[in-house]
Amino acid sequence: MTTRVHLALLLAALLALPVANAEARGPWRAGENNTRGWDLMTPEERIEHQARIRGFTTLPPCLAYREEHHRLMEQRARERGVALRGGGRDFCAHLSADKAVGGTKAR
């Protein structure tokens, strides 16, 4: 092979590294910095919460679950007399109208 071909292959491999690293991190993970009420949940509830979030394919059920989860965490915080820390992101955002699974717009 020529030097140009070697350089082109090397460049292509280097450009692919960031994509490979992003995929290696896997899907989004719930954690104390991005989940409202994380410290008020049991380890089992945290696992179930993450699994449910990953399972949503349409916006309405995700929004309903999010509202129910937030209400439950607010109730637990009141009962324990602690401040409820907010989550870092909207876990339903990826299901917004322009990104809805199945090509239908959710409102």
N, C-alpha and C positions, 0 to 999 in steps of 0.2 A: 504494500500500500504506500501511497505517497504521503508526504508530510502534511499536505493539505487535508487529506482524508483523515489522517490521525488527529489533526487539530479539530476538524469538524466533529468527529466522534467524541473527543474529549469535551468540547464545548457543549454538545448535546447532553452528555452525561452530567456535567456540572449544572446545567440549567434544570435538569430533572430532579436534582437533590431536594430543593425546597418542597416540591410537590410530594415526593416520597416521604419526607419528614412529617408533613402535615397529615398525610394518610396514616402514618405509623402511630400518631397520637391517638387515633381512634375517634369515636363519636364523643359528643359533648358529655361531660360528667358533672353531675350535681356536686356541690361542695359548699363549705361554709361561706365562701365569698360570693356565691351566685345563687343561693337558695334561701328564700325567706323562711325563717324559723328553723334553720338547720340545727341549731343548738337545742331546739325544743322537740326534736324528733328522735326516736329510737334508731339504732343501727338498721333494724329491719324496715322501719318506715322509710329511711333514707334510700335503701335499695329499691323498695317498691315504688317510691316517688320517681326515682330516676328511670325505672323501667316503664312506668306509665307515660312519662314525658316523651321518651323515645318512641313509644308506640302510637302516638297521635299522628293521623294522616290528614285530618281536616281541622279547620279552625274552631268551629262551634264547640265540639267536645273538649278541646284543649282549653278554651276560655272558661268553660263551665268548671272544669277541674281546677284551673288556676284560682278562680274565685272561691271555690269551696276550700281549697288548701290554704289560701290566705286568711279566710275567715277562721278556720281551725287554729292556725298559728297565732292569730290575734287573740283568740279566746284563751289559748294556753299561756300566752304572755301575760294577759290580765290576771289569770288565776295564780300565776307564780310571781306576780309583781315585778316583772322585768320588762325592759324595753325591747321591742321587736325590731331587729335589724332587717333592713330591706335586702332584697336580692339584687344581683348585679346586672341581670338582663331579663328580657321578656322571653321566656322559653316557648311562647307561642308565635313569636315574630316570624319564624321561618315558614309558617303556614298562612301568612298574610295573603290578601287578595291577589297580589301579583305573583305569588309563589305557591299558590295552593296546589296540592297534589291532585292529579286528574284533570287539570286544566280548567276547573271551574272556579269562579271567583267567589270567595267567601266574604260575607259582609257582617 
